[in-house]
Structures are given as structure tokens and as C-alpha cells.
Amino acid sequence: MESPSEETLVAAQLRGLPLYIHTNLRLRDASLNPASPVLRLTRAGETAWGALPGDDWAVFQHNHTTYEPVEWAQRNTQDYPSDSGGQVQLPLTTVLQDHGHFDGIQRVLFGSNLRFWLHRLLFLDALSYLSHGQLSLNLERMILVDIDDIFVGERGTRLRPDDVQALIATQRIIAAMVPGFRFNLGFSGKFYHHGEREENLGDDYLLRNVQEFNWFSHMWKHQQPHLYENLTLLMSEMQLNYAFAKEHNIPTDSGYSISPHHSGVYPAHEILYIAWKKIWNVKVTSTEEYPHLRPARLRRGFIHRDIMVLPRQTCGLFTHTMYIDRYPGGRDKLDESIQGGELFQTIVYNPINIFMTHMSNYGSDRLALYTFQSVIKFLQCWTNLKLSSAPPIQLAEMYFRLHPEEVDPVWGNPCDDPRHKKIWSKKKSCDSLPKFLVIGPQKTGTTALYTFLAMHSSITSNVPSPDTYEEIQFFNGNNYYRGLDWYMDFFPSDSSANSTAVTPQTRYMFEKSATYFDGEAVPKRAHALLPHAKIVSILISPAKRAYSWYQHQRAHGEGIANNYSFYQVITAGDSAPKALKDLRNRCLNPGKYAQHLEHWLAYYPAQQLHIIDGEQLRLNPVDVMNDLQRFLKIQPIFDYSNHLRFDAKKGFFCQVVSEKRNKCLGKSKGRQYPSMDERSAKLLQRYYLSHNTALVKLLKKLGSRPIPQWLKDDLSTGT
């Protein structure tokens, strides 16, 4: 091994500071300064023995009282044997605190990056210290260890009496370090006494010590619930496990359950949630699949049908990891995860940790017992975290107090994740999801567009809703909480397409909900489920749209609209009655077109957005529909010139039924209203001036979109 380079031996002074650094060093054996005020999460007193990662470490040398070491390390004498000479090596400063006495600026300087696990802890402490506690993690950590598949497993892989004894003994050791700790056992009663003689005795020993543990229901035969389409059958299977629990004095009131392979939890299989409630009164479950398995740090929770779904963590042990000599990477790999690696970091970063393990991890070499006892000891050696445990319901309540923003689920597309597709009903298909959305806003011509689209043989819309007619209104409002199954029920199956020549691949499914345009949560939700969908919007003069909405409400007998003039509505202050403010907002807010379009463009690329000039749709629908077909790349092209005709009586274009007969929209559409009063018109011109100006800029930025004449007129009148 060559000696250190000249650059290493010669210290470089940091400009303007009484501080020198040596670089490109290999180091080992890191330890902490117990007197450092930086330490908060990190606990001093131990040494991280062995070579530190990397060969490009920097160390600090100083001669001013502003500096105080936080971490030291030793030069790697195996790399530089000529440096040792049999003498005791002085520690080298690898993390340095600058109190700010020299230049008034407080700092914490690191001699290497965050590859070294201890630096990740110190980085968190540095953030806390330098922000005076404003950027600090709470030091309390909750740990729950689930043991899935109790009584499940092939002969030769199950628990024996001595394994159960070890489980109880280790639980007591961990409980002394983690108050309230008890292993949480998930059972499938069908497989009780399905092992070898010693394993069957192990089953009995578990049940004789049932009071030692917490228990939750798995599935009777370890079935995956998404394979069930019949609620009654699924409930009967759960009832068998419930009866088994009663027979063997297993508690049935935990309010917690885990689905095998997380099937039916996410993507949500609605009958699982219903059956859980009816049989087990489940209040909490957990899954590693929401929103995706990887990366683990992005797993989140949600609440669906009053069941709290918590993120579940893995610990590096799976059903097949029973022997240390067969562990992928061997003991060193497992210890790396425990000693500052993935498992250790998982607990450091997550206030609430629910870990998935399996019964097989507690027999054979008992890797789970070794893993959790070791990582808890390591946490106590190196951190000031306060570890404790609690039952699942209590953990769930704590979790959603910490993360109220996660209460609402975001339904993703099951076909975009192979793992999700495997645990999704085979009777469901992403081919039936919409390929484009007509998002509104209201009173711009969306119903006319819907009617024109329905004339195309390759285009299919959702079946009508009994409550909202042609609009599903899924992505905004309470319908979203009914789940993906509810949404997909509105779309025809393959057999009900408009034409036998139309296949799922060539059929263009769409839905129209005019309230989507300005719904705050809609773009995020729509993109999560339909990331490749095309988005179609219709715009008219926002002042005209506002007035049309007001008149629409009057025509439908809405009392608040009939009791106030349009001017009174649009000038209502924040002290006005709630109903009046709501009407004001529905008149005015959707017309802030640029603001809402930018929100959609934050999730969808511009090439997936098509903006229709609502005035052109009214005056020249054939050209508008041809443009839309080209945007959607629909084949075959439908010749609207032979199917649309201007109806002089109605004053707009209608569907041609015969040579002398048209089929037009109902009398509620295309009404002629009294002209807007001049005072309201001028107020709206001023109100929308900045919004219309922003819309022009947006349309120019998007390119290839002409500025509508109504927009030019509104701006010329408003200036």
C-alpha cells in the first residue's frame, strides 16, 4: 500500500478561517465526543469499529476556541503501516462544530458524506442544533412485530416447543428494553396440527401460552381475499377462523387483521373491508403495498371504510430466510442491516414501525429473534430514542394524529405496478378505465360535447349515475371514498361496447364531469389512476360562464339565486350567509382558467391537454370535433358533417335523425337569458382581467393554441 499522497500530508487552510483540513484519507474506528452539545438523537459512548466507508475522508485541524470536535476516527494503520511506528495514534476530527465565535456563523462541518450510517444520525442532530430545535425529530419510537402465518407452513419449517419457549423468553428480554412489547401473532386455523409430531406439539404449546401474546386473524386457509367475488363466501371463511379462535381461547377483539400477501387491502377489494367489519370488527390493518412496495421510505397510510391502513415495514426476513448460512449475503449482510443499515434506519426515521415477519423466521435458526433483539440493543447503544410498543388500534390513532394529511387515500392504477396487478381481481381490467376525461368547467358546453362524442361508434362513456346522471363526479367529493370498484362499475364491460368490431384496445372510453376542472384534489387523484389519459377542457368567457351558472341556479329553483340579484351575488362579502358565499364562489372561481389549468399541468404534460373554444363548439362543432378526433387519435374518423345540423328553433347544432328531424338537447340546455346588467359586466371585466391575461400567457407558452376571439374581446373591453 502506498503512503498518503502529498496532498494528504500538507494541510490546506480554509480561506478566512483558522481551520486546516487534510484530505483523501482512509479511516477507521469512529467515536463521538460525549460533551458535544450537537448530540441529541445520537448517543455517545461506543466505538464504531472497523474501516469507515470510502477513501476520500477529510479531517480537521484547528487552533481556535470556536471549534469543538463532534466525531473522531483513527487513521487506518493497515493502509499506512509506516505511520504507526508502534505509537498510539491521536484521534482525527471528522465532524467539527463551529460555535460561531470567530465570524458569527455557526456550522457543523462533515469530513465525509452520508454513506457512513453514523453521519446520517449526526446530520439530523446538526439540523436540530443549528435550527434551534425547529427541525427536530421526536425521539419517541413505537415498534410492533407481527408474526404472520401462525400454524401455516410446510412440515419441517414450523415451530417446535423449544422454539415457542425461545419466543417467550426473547419477548421478555425485549419487553425489558421496549415497554409494552408483545409479539403479535396472526393465525390461520385450518393448518393447526398439520406438521410433524414435534411441530404439532409446538402448536399446542403456543395455545397453552395464548395469554403471552397478542393475536390477530389471518385467513382460515391463508386465502387471498381478492380471489373472492362473493361476500357471503368470504365471510363464511372468516367465520371459520373466528370459530377456531373461540374454541382455543384466542382473543378476538384486537380490531386488527392482516390479509395474506396484503391481498385486497390495496388495491382495495371492497368486499374484504365489508367482511372484515362484519366478522372481526376490524378497525386497523397494515400493508407494504401503499402506494408501492419500493421505495420503502415512501410507504404511507390511509383510511378506507373506517378501517385505518398503516404502512408496514419489512425487516429483511421472508418466509424462506430460516437459516443464517442461507441468508442472502450471509450473516455480514444481516448484521449490516442491523448495525446502522436499512433496518436500523427504518426505526430511526419512522415514529411508528409495524414489522412483518413470518412463523418460519422463529424456528430453525430463529433469525427473527436474533434480528430484533440485536437491532434494539444497537439502537440503545447509539441513540437516545425512547422505544415502546402498543396495540395496533392505539398505534393507528397515533399515526393519523401525526399524519392527518394521509387520511384520504389516493387510488393508483393497479396495472402500473406488477405486484398490485397480482393481488387484483382477475375480473377487473384496466382496459375499462377511461382513456380521456372531459373536465369542464360547468356551463361551457360539456353536455353538448358529451352528446357529440356519444355519436361516435368507437367512443363509449360511463353508464349514467342515478344521482348525477351522465356525470360520475368520482375524483371530487365523497364518491372518491367509495373506492375504485365503485368507479369501475360505471364503465361497460367488453361485451357491451357500441360495436362488435370495437375491442378494448380500440374502444375509447371516457367520462365527463364538469366539476373536475376546478376541483383542488382532482388533478392529483386523476393522474394517480389515469396517468396516460387525455384531458379535455372547454373555455368560454368567464364572465359569461359566471352569469350562465347564476341563471342555471335560478331556473332550477335555487332559493338563494332567486332571492339575490346577480350583482349582489358576485359582490357578496365574507360576512354574507354561507349559501350566498357558496353561490358567489361557484359563479366566480371556475372562471380563473389559467390558475386551474396550471394545476392540471402540474400533473399532466401539455401534450395530454386539449382546450376547446366553447364559442367555436357552439358555432362550428364539425371542425371542433374533427380537431378533437385528431388529438385523441381516434380511428375511424367520424364524419360529423353528415350527423350535425343547425336547428333554427333551438339556435344551436343538433344531431341529425332524419332528413326533416333533429334530436336536440333538452329544454334546460341552450336557454336564452336576459342580458347581463352593465354594472355586473364591468365588474367582471375588471375581476377577470388578470386571470384572462394569465390565460393568454399560458396559451402562448403551450403553443399551437390560437387565442379565442372571446378572450381577445374580454381583454380589449376590460382595459
C-alpha positions in Angstrom: 0.0 0.0 0.0 1.4 3.4 -1.0 1.8 6.1 1.7 -0.6 9.0 1.7 -0.3 11.5 -1.1 1.5 14.8 -0.7 -2.0 16.4 -0.8 -2.9 14.4 2.3 0.2 15.3 4.3 0.0 19.0 3.7 -2.9 20.7 5.4 -4.9 23.2 3.4 -6.3 26.2 5.3 -9.9 27.1 4.7 -9.9 30.7 3.4 -10.6 33.3 6.1 -10.8 30.7 8.9 -8.3 29.4 11.5 -9.0 25.9 10.2 -7.0 23.4 8.3 -8.1 20.2 6.5 -6.3 17.0 5.4 -8.0 15.1 2.6 -8.1 11.8 0.8 -7.7 9.7 3.9 -8.8 6.2 4.8 -10.1 6.0 8.4 -11.4 3.5 10.9 -12.9 3.2 14.4 -15.2 6.3 14.8 -16.3 7.6 18.2 -18.2 10.6 19.5 -17.5 13.4 21.8 -19.9 12.9 24.7 -19.6 16.6 25.7 -20.8 17.9 22.3 -23.9 20.0 22.5 -24.8 18.9 19.0 -25.7 15.4 20.1 -29.5 14.9 20.6 -30.7 11.8 18.8 -27.2 10.3 18.7 -25.7 8.8 21.8 -22.0 8.8 22.6 -20.1 6.2 24.5 -19.5 3.5 21.9 -17.0 3.0 19.0 -17.9 2.0 15.5 -15.1 -0.4 15.0 -13.6 -1.2 11.6 -12.9 0.6 8.4 -15.1 3.5 7.5 -16.6 3.6 4.0 -14.7 5.4 1.4 -11.1 6.5 0.8 -11.7 10.2 0.5 -12.2 11.4 4.1 -11.2 14.8 5.2 -10.1 15.6 8.8 -10.0 19.0 10.5 -7.2 20.6 12.5 -7.8 23.8 14.4 -6.4 26.2 16.9 -9.3 28.4 17.9 -11.9 28.0 20.7 -14.7 28.4 18.3 -14.2 24.8 17.2 -15.2 21.6 19.1 -15.0 18.1 17.8 -18.2 16.1 17.4 -16.7 12.9 16.0 -13.2 11.4 15.8 -11.7 8.5 13.9 -8.3 6.8 13.6 -6.1 6.6 10.5 -6.3 3.2 9.0 -2.9 1.8 10.0 -3.4 -1.2 7.8 -3.3 1.2 4.9 -0.5 3.3 6.3 1.7 1.0 8.4 4.7 3.3 8.2 2.7 6.0 10.1 2.1 3.9 13.2 5.7 3.2 14.4 4.2 1.4 17.4 2.9 4.6 18.8 -0.6 5.4 20.0 -2.4 7.3 17.2 -4.1 10.5 18.1 -7.8 10.7 17.1 -8.6 12.8 14.0 -11.6 15.1 13.9 -14.0 14.0 11.3 -17.1 16.1 12.3 -16.5 19.5 13.7 -18.8 22.1 15.4 -18.1 25.8 14.8 -19.7 27.7 17.6 -19.5 30.9 15.6 -17.1 32.8 17.9 -14.8 33.7 15.1 -17.2 35.1 12.4 -20.6 34.9 14.0 -21.8 31.9 11.9 -22.5 28.6 13.5 -21.7 25.5 11.4 -21.3 21.7 11.6 -18.6 20.5 9.2 -18.6 16.9 8.0 -15.4 15.3 6.7 -17.3 12.8 4.5 -20.7 12.3 3.0 -23.7 10.3 4.4 -22.5 6.9 3.3 -21.4 6.3 6.8 -24.5 5.5 8.9 -23.4 7.4 11.9 -23.2 10.6 9.8 -26.9 10.2 9.0 -27.7 10.5 12.7 -25.3 13.4 13.2 -26.8 15.2 10.2 -30.2 15.0 11.9 -28.7 16.3 15.1 -26.9 19.1 13.2 -30.1 20.2 11.6 -31.8 20.3 15.0 -29.0 22.2 16.7 -28.5 24.8 14.0 -32.2 25.4 13.7 -32.6 25.8 17.5 -34.9 22.7 17.6 -37.2 23.8 14.8 -36.0 20.9 12.5 -36.1 18.1 15.0 -37.4 14.6 15.0 -39.4 13.4 18.0 -37.4 10.9 19.9 -40.2 8.5 20.7 -40.5 5.4 18.5 -43.2 2.7 18.6 -42.4 -0.8 17.5 -44.8 -3.7 16.7 -43.7 -7.0 15.4 -46.3 -9.1 13.5 -45.7 -12.8 13.1 -47.8 -13.9 10.1 -48.7 -17.4 9.2 -49.1 -19.0 12.6 -49.9 -22.7 12.1 -49.1 -22.2 8.4 -46.0 -23.8 6.8 -44.7 -27.0 5.3 -43.7 -29.8 7.5 -40.2 -29.3 8.8 -40.4 -25.5 8.9 -42.8 -25.0 11.7 -42.4 -24.1 15.4 -41.5 -26.8 18.0 -42.0 -26.4 21.7 -38.4 -25.2 22.3 -38.9 -22.5 19.6 -42.0 -21.3 21.4 -40.1 -21.2 24.7 -37.4 -19.2 23.0 -40.1 -16.8 21.6 -41.5 -16.2 25.1 -38.0 -15.8 26.6 -36.9 -13.3 23.9 -40.2 -11.4 24.2 -39.4 -10.8 27.9 -35.9 -9.6 27.1 -37.2 -7.2 24.5 -40.0 -6.0 26.8 -37.4 -5.0 29.3 -36.0 -2.7 26.7 -39.2 -1.8 24.9 -42.1 -1.2 27.4 -45.3 -2.8 26.4 -43.7 -5.1 23.8 -45.5 -8.3 22.9 -45.3 -10.3 19.7 -48.4 -10.0 17.6 -49.4 -13.4 16.2 -51.6 -13.8 13.1 -53.2 -17.3 12.7 -54.8 -19.4 10.1 -56.7 -22.1 12.0 -57.1 -24.5 9.1 -53.5 -25.6 9.4 -53.4 -26.3 13.1 -51.8 -29.7 13.7 -50.6 -30.1 10.1 -46.9 -30.6 10.9 -44.6 -33.3 12.2 -45.2 -34.6 15.7 -42.8 -32.1 17.4 -44.4 -29.3 15.4 -47.9 -30.3 16.4 -46.6 -30.2 20.0 -45.4 -26.7 19.2 -48.9 -25.7 18.1 -50.2 -27.0 21.4 -47.6 -25.2 23.4 -48.5 -21.9 21.6 -52.1 -22.4 22.5 -51.3 -23.2 26.1 -49.5 -19.9 26.3 -52.0 -17.9 24.3 -52.1 -15.3 27.0 -48.4 -14.5 26.5 -49.0 -12.8 23.1 -51.3 -10.5 21.2 -53.3 -12.2 18.4 -54.9 -11.2 15.1 -56.8 -13.1 12.4 -55.1 -14.0 9.2 -57.4 -16.0 6.8 -58.7 -19.5 7.6 -56.9 -21.2 4.8 -54.4 -18.4 4.1 -56.5 -17.5 1.1 -56.1 -14.3 -0.8 -59.3 -12.3 -0.5 -59.1 -10.7 -3.9 -59.9 -14.1 -5.4 -63.3 -14.0 -3.9 -66.2 -12.2 -5.7 -68.9 -13.4 -3.3 -69.2 -11.6 0.0 -71.1 -14.4 1.7 -68.4 -16.9 0.8 -65.6 -14.7 2.0 -67.5 -14.1 5.3 -68.0 -17.8 5.8 -64.3 -18.4 5.5 -63.6 -15.7 8.1 -66.2 -17.2 10.3 -64.3 -20.5 10.4 -61.2 -18.7 11.7 -63.4 -16.9 14.2 -64.8 -20.1 15.5 -61.4 -21.7 15.7 -60.3 -18.7 17.9 -63.2 -19.1 20.2 -62.6 -22.8 20.5 -59.0 -22.3 21.6 -59.4 -19.2 23.7 -57.6 -16.9 21.2 -58.7 -13.3 21.8 -61.0 -12.0 19.0 -61.2 -8.3 20.0 -57.9 -6.9 18.7 -59.6 -5.0 15.9 -56.6 -5.8 13.7 -56.2 -8.2 10.8 -53.7 -8.8 8.0 -54.6 -10.2 4.6 -52.3 -12.9 3.2 -49.9 -11.3 0.7 -51.7 -8.0 1.5 -54.4 -9.1 -1.0 -57.4 -6.8 -1.2 -56.1 -4.1 1.1 -54.5 -2.1 -1.7 -55.7 -2.1 -4.4 -58.9 -2.2 -2.3 -61.2 -5.2 -2.8 -64.3 -3.7 -1.3 -65.9 -7.0 0.0 -62.8 -7.6 2.1 -63.4 -4.4 4.0 -67.1 -5.2 4.4 -66.4 -8.8 5.6 -63.7 -7.6 8.0 -66.1 -5.3 9.6 -68.9 -7.8 9.9 -66.9 -10.8 11.2 -64.0 -9.3 13.1 -65.0 -5.6 13.6 -61.6 -4.7 12.1 -60.5 -1.2 12.7 -56.9 -1.4 11.7 -54.8 -3.3 9.1 -51.4 -2.7 7.5 -49.8 -3.2 4.2 -46.4 -2.7 2.5 -48.1 -2.0 -0.9 -49.4 1.5 -0.5 -48.7 3.3 -2.6 -45.9 0.9 -3.7 -43.5 -1.6 -2.0 -40.5 0.4 -3.1 -39.1 2.7 -2.1 -39.9 1.7 1.5 -39.5 5.3 2.8 -42.4 6.4 0.7 -44.9 4.0 2.1 -48.0 5.7 3.6 -51.2 5.1 5.4 -54.9 5.8 4.6 -58.4 5.3 5.9 -61.0 3.4 3.9 -64.5 2.4 5.0 -63.5 3.4 8.6 -60.6 1.0 8.6 -57.2 2.6 9.3 -54.5 1.2 7.0 -51.0 1.6 8.3 -47.7 1.3 6.4 -46.0 -2.0 7.1 -42.2 -2.4 7.1 -40.0 -5.3 6.1 -37.0 -6.3 8.2 -35.0 -8.3 5.7 -36.6 -11.6 6.7 -39.0 -13.5 4.5 -40.7 -16.9 4.5 -37.6 -18.6 3.1 -35.0 -17.0 5.3 -34.8 -19.6 8.0 -31.0 -20.3 8.2 -28.2 -17.9 8.7 -25.9 -19.7 6.3 -28.5 -19.4 3.5 -29.3 -15.8 4.2 -28.6 -13.7 1.0 -25.1 -12.3 1.6 -24.7 -14.3 4.8 -24.5 -13.0 8.4 -22.5 -10.0 7.4 -25.3 -8.7 5.3 -27.9 -9.2 8.0 -25.6 -7.5 10.6 -25.1 -4.6 8.2 -28.8 -4.0 8.2 -29.0 -4.2 12.0 -25.9 -2.2 12.7 -26.7 1.2 11.2 -28.2 -0.2 7.9 -31.7 -0.5 6.5 -33.5 -2.0 9.5 -31.8 0.4 11.9 -32.5 3.4 9.7 -36.1 2.4 9.3 -36.7 2.7 13.0 -34.8 5.9 13.3 -36.8 7.7 10.6 -40.3 6.3 11.3 -42.1 7.2 14.6 -44.4 4.2 14.2 -43.0 0.9 12.9 -45.0 -2.2 12.2 -42.7 -5.0 11.0 -43.8 -8.0 9.0 -42.2 -11.4 9.9 -43.4 -15.0 9.4 -43.6 -18.0 11.6 -40.8 -19.7 9.8 -38.4 -16.9 10.9 -38.8 -18.1 14.5 -37.9 -21.7 14.0 -34.8 -23.3 12.6 -32.0 -20.6 13.3 -34.6 -18.2 14.9 -33.3 -15.3 12.8 -36.2 -13.0 13.8 -35.3 -13.3 17.5 -31.7 -12.5 16.7 -32.6 -9.7 14.4 -35.0 -7.7 16.7 -33.1 -8.3 19.9 -29.9 -7.1 18.2 -31.3 -4.0 16.5 -33.0 -2.9 19.7 -29.7 -3.2 21.6 -27.9 -1.4 18.8 -30.4 1.4 18.9 -30.0 1.7 22.7 -26.2 1.9 22.3 -26.1 4.6 19.6 -29.3 6.6 20.0 -31.4 8.4 22.7 -34.6 7.1 21.1 -37.3 6.1 23.6 -38.6 2.8 22.4 -42.1 1.5 23.3 -44.9 -0.6 21.9 -48.7 -0.6 21.9 -51.6 -2.5 20.4 -52.5 -1.8 16.7 -55.5 0.4 17.3 -53.5 2.7 19.6 -50.7 2.9 17.1 -53.1 3.7 14.3 -54.7 6.6 16.2 -51.2 7.9 17.0 -50.2 7.6 13.3 -53.0 9.6 11.9 -52.6 12.3 14.6 -49.1 12.6 13.3 -50.1 12.4 9.6 -53.6 13.8 9.2 -52.7 14.5 5.5 -52.6 10.8 4.8 -56.2 10.1 5.9 -57.6 10.4 2.4 -56.5 7.6 0.1 -55.1 8.2 -3.4 -56.2 5.3 -5.7 -53.5 4.4 -8.1 -53.7 2.4 -11.3 -53.3 -1.3 -10.4 -51.9 -2.1 -13.8 -49.0 0.2 -13.4 -47.4 -2.0 -10.6 -46.9 -5.7 -11.3 -47.3 -6.5 -7.6 -50.6 -4.7 -7.5 -51.9 -6.5 -10.6 -51.2 -9.9 -8.9 -53.4 -9.1 -6.0 -56.2 -7.5 -8.0 -59.3 -9.4 -9.1 -58.9 -11.2 -12.4 -62.4 -10.0 -13.3 -61.2 -6.4 -13.3 -59.4 -4.8 -16.2 -57.6 -1.5 -16.7 -58.9 -1.6 -20.3 -62.3 -0.5 -19.0 -60.8 2.7 -17.4 -61.3 6.0 -19.3 -58.8 7.0 -21.9 -59.8 10.6 -21.7 -61.7 12.9 -19.3 -63.9 15.9 -20.2 -63.3 18.1 -17.1 -65.4 21.1 -17.7 -65.9 23.7 -16.3 -69.6 23.8 -15.8 -71.8 25.9 -18.2 -69.3 25.9 -21.1 -70.9 23.3 -23.4 -69.8 20.0 -21.8 -73.2 18.3 -22.2 -73.2 19.2 -25.9 -69.7 17.8 -26.3 -70.7 14.6 -24.4 -73.7 14.2 -26.8 -71.5 14.6 -29.9 -68.9 12.2 -28.6 -71.6 9.6 -27.9 -72.4 9.6 -31.6 -69.0 8.1 -32.4 -69.1 4.3 -32.8 -65.7 3.8 -31.2 -66.3 6.0 -28.2 -68.1 4.8 -25.1 -69.0 6.7 -21.9 -69.9 5.5 -18.5 -73.3 4.3 -17.7 -75.5 7.0 -16.0 -75.4 7.6 -12.3 -78.8 7.5 -10.6 -77.8 10.6 -8.7 -75.7 12.7 -11.1 -76.9 11.4 -14.5 -74.1 11.3 -17.1 -71.6 12.6 -14.6 -69.9 10.2 -12.2 -68.2 13.0 -10.2 -65.7 10.5 -8.8 -62.5 12.4 -8.4 -64.1 15.2 -6.4 -66.4 14.9 -3.4 -67.5 11.9 -1.4 -67.8 9.5 -4.3 -64.0 9.1 -4.3 -64.1 7.4 -0.9 -66.4 4.7 -2.3 -63.3 3.2 -3.9 -62.0 2.1 -7.3 -64.5 -0.8 -7.5 -67.4 1.7 -7.3 -65.9 3.8 -10.1 -65.2 0.9 -12.4 -68.8 -0.3 -12.1 -69.9 2.7 -14.2 -68.0 1.5 -17.2 -69.3 -1.1 -19.6 -67.7 -4.5 -19.9 -66.1 -5.6 -23.2 -69.3 -7.2 -24.3 -71.3 -4.0 -24.0 -69.2 -1.9 -26.3 -71.1 0.0 -29.0 -69.9 -2.2 -31.8 -68.8 -5.8 -32.1 -65.9 -4.6 -34.1 -64.7 -2.5 -31.2 -62.1 -4.1 -29.0 -60.9 -2.9 -25.6 -57.7 -1.7 -27.3 -59.6 0.4 -29.9 -62.5 1.5 -27.8 -62.2 5.0 -26.4 -63.8 5.1 -23.0 -64.4 8.5 -21.5 -66.2 10.2 -18.7 -67.4 13.8 -18.4 -67.7 15.5 -15.0 -67.7 19.3 -15.4 -66.9 19.8 -11.7 -63.4 18.3 -12.2 -61.9 21.4 -13.8 -61.5 23.4 -10.6 -61.5 20.6 -8.0 -58.5 21.1 -5.8 -57.7 17.4 -5.3 -58.9 16.2 -8.8 -55.7 16.5 -10.9 -53.6 14.6 -8.3 -56.3 11.9 -8.0 -57.0 11.6 -11.7 -53.3 11.3 -12.5 -52.7 8.6 -9.9 -55.4 6.4 -11.5 -55.2 7.6 -15.1 -51.7 9.0 -15.8 -51.9 8.4 -19.5 -55.4 9.8 -20.0 -56.1 12.8 -22.3 -57.7 15.8 -20.6 -60.3 17.8 -22.5 -61.5 21.2 -21.3 -63.9 23.8 -22.8 -63.5 27.5 -22.2 -65.8 30.4 -22.8 -65.8 34.0 -21.5 -65.5 33.6 -17.7 -68.0 36.4 -17.2 -70.5 34.7 -19.5 -69.9 31.4 -17.7 -70.5 33.0 -14.3 -73.7 34.6 -15.4 -74.9 31.4 -17.0 -74.3 29.5 -13.8 -76.4 32.0 -11.8 -79.2 31.8 -14.3 -79.0 28.0 -14.2 -79.5 28.0 -10.5 -82.5 30.3 -10.8 -84.0 28.1 -13.4 -83.7 25.1 -11.1 -85.4 27.0 -8.3 -82.4 27.5 -6.0 -83.8 29.9 -3.4 -80.6 31.8 -2.9 -80.3 32.7 -6.6 -83.9 33.8 -6.7 -83.5 35.9 -3.6 -80.5 37.9 -4.8 -79.6 39.7 -8.0 -76.6 38.6 -10.0 -74.7 41.7 -8.9 -75.5 41.0 -5.2 -74.2 37.5 -5.6 -70.8 38.4 -7.2 -70.2 41.2 -4.7 -71.2 39.3 -1.6 -68.6 39.7 1.1 -67.2 37.2 3.5 -69.7 38.2 6.2 -72.6 37.1 3.9 -74.6 34.0 4.6 -72.8 30.8 3.7 -75.3 29.8 1.0 -74.7 33.2 -0.7 -70.9 32.9 -0.4 -71.1 29.4 -1.9 -73.1 30.6 -4.9 -70.6 33.5 -5.3 -67.7 31.1 -5.3 -69.4 28.7 -7.8 -70.0 31.7 -10.1 -66.6 33.2 -9.9 -63.9 30.6 -9.1 -64.2 28.2 -12.0 -63.5 31.2 -14.3 -59.9 31.6 -13.1 -58.9 29.4 -16.0 -55.2 29.8 -16.0 -54.9 29.0 -12.3 -56.8 25.8 -12.7 -55.1 24.8 -15.9 -51.7 25.3 -14.3 -52.9 22.9 -11.6 -53.7 20.3 -14.1 -50.4 20.9 -15.9 -48.6 20.2 -12.7 -49.6 16.5 -13.1 -50.2 16.1 -16.8 -47.9 17.1 -19.7 -49.1 19.7 -22.1 -49.4 17.2 -24.9 -52.2 15.4 -23.0 -54.3 18.5 -22.6 -56.7 19.7 -25.2 -58.5 23.1 -24.8 -61.7 23.6 -26.8 -63.0 27.1 -27.6 -66.6 26.9 -26.3 -67.8 29.5 -28.8 -66.4 27.5 -31.7 -68.1 24.4 -30.3 -71.4 26.2 -30.5 -70.9 27.9 -33.9 -68.7 25.3 -35.8 -68.9 22.0 -34.0 -67.9 19.9 -37.0 -64.4 21.5 -37.2 -64.1 21.3 -33.4 -65.0 17.6 -33.3 -62.5 16.9 -36.1 -59.7 18.6 -34.2 -60.7 16.6 -31.1 -60.6 13.3 -33.0 -57.1 14.1 -34.3 -56.0 14.9 -30.8 -57.4 11.7 -29.4 -56.0 9.7 -32.4 -59.4 8.0 -32.8 -60.0 5.6 -35.6 -62.0 5.5 -37.7 -62.7 9.2 -38.1 -66.3 10.0 -37.7 -67.8 12.5 -40.3 -69.8 14.9 -38.1 -70.8 17.0 -41.1 -73.3 14.3 -42.0 -74.6 14.0 -38.5 -74.9 17.5 -37.1 -77.2 20.2 -38.3 -78.1 23.7 -37.1 -81.5 23.9 -35.6 -83.0 27.3 -36.1 -85.7 26.8 -33.5 -83.1 25.8 -30.8 -80.4 28.2 -32.0 -77.6 25.6 -31.9 -76.4 22.4 -33.7 -78.3 19.2 -33.1 -77.9 15.5 -34.1 -79.5 14.6 -37.4 -82.1 11.9 -37.0 -83.7 12.1 -40.4 -84.0 14.5 -43.3 -86.5 16.6 -41.5 -85.9 15.8 -37.9 -83.2 16.7 -35.4 -82.5 15.4 -31.9 -81.5 18.3 -29.7 -80.6 18.7 -26.0 -83.4 19.2 -23.6 -85.1 22.5 -22.8 -82.7 23.1 -19.9 -79.8 23.4 -22.4 -79.2 26.5 -24.5 -81.7 28.7 -22.7 -81.9 32.4 -23.6 -81.3 34.5 -20.6 -81.9 38.2 -20.1 -78.8 40.2 -20.9 -76.3 40.8 -18.0 -76.7 44.2 -16.4 -73.9 46.7 -17.3 -72.7 47.2 -13.8 -72.1 43.4 -13.3 -70.4 43.2 -16.8 -68.0 45.9 -16.0 -67.2 44.5 -12.5 -66.5 41.0 -14.0 -64.3 42.5 -16.8 -62.1 44.1 -14.1 -62.3 41.0 -11.9 -61.1 38.6 -14.6 -58.6 41.0 -16.2 -55.5 39.5 -14.5 -56.9 35.9 -14.9 -57.5 36.4 -18.6 -54.1 38.0 -19.1 -52.6 35.0 -17.4 -54.6 32.7 -19.7 -53.2 34.4 -22.8 -49.6 33.9 -21.5 -50.4 30.3 -20.7 -51.9 29.6 -24.2 -48.8 31.2 -25.8 -46.5 29.1 -23.7 -48.3 25.9 -24.6 -48.1 26.8 -28.3 -50.2 25.8 -31.3 -53.3 27.0 -29.5 -54.9 30.1 -31.0 -56.2 32.8 -28.7 -60.0 32.6 -28.7 -61.9 35.7 -30.0 -63.9 35.9 -26.8 -60.7 36.2 -24.8 -59.4 39.0 -27.1 -62.8 40.7 -26.7 -62.8 40.4 -22.9 -59.3 41.9 -22.7 -60.0 44.7 -25.1 -63.2 45.7 -23.2 -61.6 45.3 -19.8 -58.6 47.6 -20.4 
